[in-house]
Amino acid sequence: MEKTETLIIGAGLAGLTAAYELHKAGKPFLLLEARDRIGGRILTSRVKGESPLELGATWFGKKHTALVSLLEELKIPSFEQVTGGRAIYEAISTSPAQVVQLPHNDEPSYRIAGGSDAVIRKLAETLPAGSIRLSEPVQSISLEVDVLVVSTKKQNYHADRVISTLPPYLLVNSINITPELPETFLRVANTTHTWMGESIKVGLRYASPFWRADGGPGGTIFSNVGPVSEMYDHTNVEDNHYALKGFLNGAYHSLTREERCDLVLNQLRKYYGDVVDSYTSYEEAVWRHESHTFLPYEEHLLPHQHNGHPIFRTPLLEGRLLLAGAETAVLFPGYMDGAVRSGQRVCSADFSRHS
């Protein structure tokens, strides 16, 4: 049996932000992560000498002030997403794709220099050694006298409070919680969409950016035909390693990796020709296959359904169980900024109540 003041479930951006805030405040904690890696829905694929590819959370804007401030505090730079001023637009399958000029964007998107996982790695580096436990999924949380007992396959933990950063649907359908949570909470949690849960993100690395050729179509793609609906120039911040990265229709989750790669290449050949076959590596993340992110819903849910619902900001189990995570945020739920805000919010609560 191990005891801690605060136990955090999930070492994604929300959980690491919460741990970072607690550590700054001198509060003891432990952080349990089910996967064998930190980052959660931030997943950066790396190949030496090539561009990092974001297979999870990627973009943010200046309006995402909580994330921007955190990056500044951690001294992590960012850079504007390259668009090239033009895009390939495919409206219908019976007409050829067109190259269109992109209007000026007063609110451009930005990427984290060096990869989205730079913020994950930096946060983890600030934490005490041994405070993050990997490959330890939580099986149950039970309220006993003046304590929460959190059980994994490895051991039991006693905690004054628990911060769960899991998507609400995953929390109530993967962890046995006693006493049973209120019916009103369960009803909302069971109809809350998990951000990015059905997404398939794909990327191709190249030795040279052929899409940037003079008079060429550029690397921005919008297609109503698919199977890739959007794709963007994913060159690194130094502008010396090149890639394209986009979104594949989630309906293709049941195909093999090779079949999905072929679908992507077939579509790109329509725009660029056989040069697309010169890719050096293909990467993908089928988030529906990530059991520590996604579980099938019992009914159809709309994108972002119930994300940001106020019920997620009400403490549970006599005030000892607090919820964070992108889906729980007041502002920008489902985004990196929302994850940061949620981690900061739960750590600004009155922790003296059960001390």
C-alpha positions in Angstrom: 0.0 0.0 0.0 1.4 3.4 -1.0 0.0 6.7 0.3 0.0 10.1 -1.4 -1.9 13.4 -0.9 -3.0 13.6 -4.6 -3.1 10.8 -7.2 -3.4 11.8 -10.8 -4.8 9.4 -13.4 -3.4 10.0 -16.9 -0.1 11.5 -18.0 -1.4 13.5 -20.9 -1.3 17.2 -21.1 -3.9 17.8 -18.5 -2.4 15.3 -16.0 1.1 16.6 -16.5 -0.1 20.2 -16.2 -1.8 19.3 -12.9 1.4 17.6 -11.7 3.4 20.6 -12.7 1.1 22.9 -10.8 1.1 20.7 -7.7 4.9 20.4 -7.7 5.3 24.2 -8.0 3.1 24.6 -5.0 5.1 22.0 -3.0 2.2 19.5 -2.9 3.1 15.8 -3.0 1.5 13.6 -5.8 1.8 10.5 -7.8 0.8 10.2 -11.5 -0.4 6.9 -12.9 -0.4 6.3 -16.7 -1.9 3.2 -18.4 0.3 3.4 -21.5 4.0 2.7 -21.7 4.5 6.4 -22.6 3.5 9.8 -21.5 1.6 12.2 -23.7 -1.9 10.8 -24.0 -3.5 12.3 -27.2 -0.3 14.1 -27.9 1.8 11.7 -30.0 4.8 12.8 -32.1 6.4 10.3 -34.4 10.1 10.8 -34.7 12.6 9.4 -37.3 16.2 10.6 -37.0 17.0 13.1 -39.8 13.4 13.6 -40.8 10.5 15.8 -39.9 8.6 15.0 -36.7 5.0 14.0 -37.5 2.1 14.8 -35.2 -0.3 11.9 -35.0 -2.3 13.5 -32.2 -2.9 17.1 -31.1 -1.1 19.6 -33.4 -2.4 23.1 -33.8 -3.3 26.1 -31.5 -4.1 29.7 -31.9 -3.2 33.0 -30.1 -6.7 32.8 -28.5 -5.5 29.7 -26.6 -3.9 31.9 -24.0 -3.5 29.2 -21.3 -1.4 27.0 -23.6 0.5 30.0 -25.0 1.4 31.1 -21.5 2.5 27.6 -20.5 4.8 27.4 -23.6 6.3 30.8 -22.7 6.8 29.7 -19.1 8.6 26.6 -20.2 10.5 28.5 -22.9 9.2 26.4 -25.8 8.9 28.3 -29.1 6.2 28.0 -31.7 5.8 28.8 -35.3 3.0 29.6 -37.8 1.5 26.8 -39.9 2.7 27.1 -43.5 -0.2 27.3 -46.0 1.6 28.7 -49.1 -1.3 31.0 -49.9 -3.0 28.4 -52.0 -4.8 25.1 -51.6 -6.1 22.1 -53.5 -9.9 22.1 -53.3 -12.0 19.1 -54.4 -15.7 19.8 -54.1 -17.3 16.8 -55.8 -16.2 13.5 -57.3 -17.4 14.4 -60.8 -15.3 17.5 -61.2 -11.5 17.8 -61.0 -9.8 19.3 -58.1 -9.0 23.0 -58.3 -6.1 25.1 -57.0 -7.6 28.1 -55.1 -6.1 31.1 -53.4 -6.4 31.2 -49.7 -7.6 34.5 -48.2 -5.5 36.2 -45.5 -6.1 34.6 -42.1 -6.3 37.0 -39.2 -6.1 34.0 -36.8 -3.5 31.7 -38.2 -2.7 28.3 -36.6 0.5 27.6 -34.9 2.6 24.5 -34.1 5.0 23.8 -31.2 8.6 24.0 -32.4 10.3 20.6 -32.3 6.9 18.7 -32.0 3.9 18.8 -29.8 5.5 16.4 -27.4 8.1 19.1 -26.6 5.6 20.4 -24.0 5.0 16.9 -22.7 8.7 16.2 -22.3 9.4 19.5 -20.7 6.6 19.2 -18.1 7.8 15.7 -17.2 11.4 16.9 -16.8 10.3 19.4 -14.1 8.7 16.6 -11.9 10.4 14.6 -9.2 12.0 11.3 -10.1 9.7 8.4 -9.7 6.5 10.5 -9.6 5.2 9.1 -12.9 4.3 5.4 -13.0 3.9 4.0 -16.6 2.0 0.8 -17.7 -0.3 1.0 -14.7 -3.9 1.3 -15.7 -6.3 2.0 -12.8 -8.9 -0.7 -12.3 -11.0 0.7 -9.4 -11.5 3.7 -7.2 -13.3 3.2 -3.9 -14.3 5.6 -1.1 -13.4 4.4 2.3 -13.2 6.3 5.6 -11.4 9.6 5.0 -9.5 8.2 1.9 -9.8 7.0 -1.7 -8.3 3.6 -2.5 -7.1 3.3 -6.1 -6.3 -0.2 -7.3 -4.1 -1.3 -10.2 -2.9 -4.7 -11.2 0.4 -3.8 -9.4 -0.8 -2.4 -6.1 -3.2 -0.3 -4.1 -2.8 3.4 -3.4 -4.3 5.5 -0.6 -5.0 9.1 -1.6 -6.6 12.1 0.0 -7.9 13.1 -3.4 -7.8 11.8 -7.0 -7.6 13.8 -10.2 -8.9 11.9 -13.2 -7.9 13.3 -16.6 -9.5 10.5 -18.6 -12.2 11.3 -21.1 -15.5 11.1 -19.0 -16.9 8.2 -21.2 -13.7 6.2 -20.7 -13.7 7.0 -16.9 -17.1 5.6 -16.2 -16.8 2.6 -18.6 -13.3 1.4 -17.7 -12.9 2.0 -14.0 -15.1 0.5 -11.3 -16.0 3.3 -8.9 -17.7 2.7 -5.5 -20.0 4.0 -4.3 -21.7 4.4 -7.6 -21.6 7.9 -9.1 -24.8 9.9 -9.3 -27.2 8.9 -12.1 -27.2 12.4 -13.5 -23.4 12.4 -13.8 -23.4 8.9 -15.4 -26.0 9.9 -17.9 -24.0 12.9 -19.1 -20.6 11.1 -19.0 -22.1 8.2 -21.1 -23.2 10.7 -23.8 -20.0 12.7 -23.9 -17.9 12.6 -27.0 -14.2 11.8 -26.7 -12.2 14.3 -28.6 -10.3 12.8 -31.4 -11.5 9.3 -30.5 -12.6 8.4 -34.1 -9.8 10.3 -35.8 -7.3 8.7 -38.1 -4.2 10.9 -38.7 -1.8 10.1 -41.5 1.6 11.5 -42.5 4.2 11.0 -45.3 7.8 12.1 -45.0 9.7 13.3 -48.1 13.3 14.2 -49.0 12.1 17.4 -50.8 8.9 19.5 -50.7 7.7 19.0 -54.3 4.3 20.6 -53.4 6.2 23.9 -53.0 7.4 24.0 -56.6 6.9 27.4 -58.4 3.4 27.5 -59.6 2.6 24.2 -57.9 -0.5 23.5 -55.9 1.0 23.8 -52.4 0.6 21.3 -49.6 -2.8 22.4 -48.3 -5.7 20.1 -49.3 -9.4 20.3 -48.7 -11.5 17.5 -50.2 -15.2 16.6 -49.9 -14.4 13.4 -51.8 -11.7 12.0 -49.7 -10.7 9.6 -48.3 -8.3 12.3 -47.0 -10.4 15.3 -46.0 -7.6 17.7 -45.1 -3.9 17.7 -45.5 -1.2 20.3 -44.7 2.5 21.0 -45.2 4.1 19.5 -42.1 7.7 20.7 -42.6 9.7 21.2 -39.4 10.4 24.6 -37.8 13.9 24.6 -39.3 12.5 24.2 -42.8 14.9 21.4 -43.6 12.8 18.2 -43.2 9.6 17.8 -45.1 6.3 16.0 -44.7 2.6 16.1 -45.4 0.1 15.4 -42.6 -3.7 15.1 -42.7 -6.9 13.4 -41.6 -8.2 10.2 -43.1 -11.9 9.4 -42.9 -12.5 7.5 -39.7 -14.6 4.9 -41.6 -11.4 3.3 -42.8 -10.3 2.1 -39.3 -11.1 -1.5 -40.2 -8.6 -1.6 -43.1 -5.0 -2.6 -42.8 -2.2 -0.1 -42.5 -1.1 -1.0 -46.0 -4.6 -0.5 -47.4 -4.9 2.9 -45.7 -1.5 4.0 -47.1 -2.6 3.0 -50.6 -5.8 5.0 -50.2 -3.8 8.1 -49.2 -1.3 7.7 -52.1 -4.0 7.1 -54.7 -5.6 10.4 -53.7 -2.4 12.4 -53.7 -1.4 11.1 -57.1 -4.5 12.9 -58.5 -3.0 16.2 -57.4 0.8 15.7 -57.7 1.4 12.7 -59.9 3.8 9.8 -59.2 6.2 11.9 -57.2 4.1 11.1 -54.1 5.5 7.5 -54.3 8.9 8.8 -53.3 7.9 9.1 -49.6 10.5 7.9 -47.1 8.1 6.8 -44.5 4.3 6.6 -43.8 2.9 7.1 -40.4 -0.6 6.8 -39.0 -2.6 6.8 -35.7 -6.0 5.1 -35.7 -7.3 6.5 -32.4 -10.3 4.2 -32.4 -7.8 1.4 -31.8 -6.3 3.1 -28.7 -8.1 1.4 -25.8 -6.8 3.9 -23.3 -8.4 6.7 -25.3 -11.5 5.3 -27.0 -14.3 2.8 -26.2 -17.2 2.3 -28.6 -20.3 4.3 -27.7 -23.7 2.8 -27.0 -25.4 5.4 -29.1 -24.5 8.0 -31.8 -22.8 11.1 -30.4 -22.2 14.4 -32.1 -18.6 15.8 -32.2 -17.8 17.5 -28.9 -21.2 16.5 -27.5 -21.3 17.5 -23.8 -17.6 18.7 -23.9 -17.3 21.4 -21.3 -20.5 20.4 -19.5 -20.6 22.0 -16.0 -21.3 18.7 -14.3 -17.7 17.7 -14.9 -16.5 20.6 -12.6 -18.5 19.2 -9.6 -16.3 17.1 -7.2 -17.4 13.6 -6.6 -17.0 11.0 -3.9 -17.4 13.5 -1.0 -15.3 16.1 -2.9 -12.3 13.8 -3.2 -12.6 12.9 -6.9 -11.9 15.8 -9.2 -12.2 15.7 -13.0 -9.8 17.3 -15.5 -9.0 16.6 -19.1 -9.8 18.3 -22.4 -13.5 17.4 -22.4 -14.0 19.0 -19.0 -12.7 22.5 -19.8 -14.9 25.6 -19.5 -13.1 27.3 -22.4 -11.8 25.5 -25.5 -12.9 22.0 -24.4 -11.4 19.3 -26.6 -8.3 21.3 -27.4 -4.8 21.4 -25.9 -5.6 24.7 -24.4 -8.7 23.2 -22.7 -6.5 20.4 -21.3 -4.1 22.9 -19.8 -6.9 25.0 -18.3 -8.5 21.9 -16.8 -5.2 20.8 -15.1 -4.7 24.3 -13.7 -8.4 24.5 -12.5 -8.3 21.3 -10.4 -5.1 22.5 -8.7 -6.6 25.9 -7.8 -9.3 24.1 -5.8 -9.3 24.2 -2.0 -6.9 21.4 -1.3 -6.9 22.1 2.4 -10.4 20.6 2.8 -9.1 17.0 3.3 -5.5 17.8 4.5 
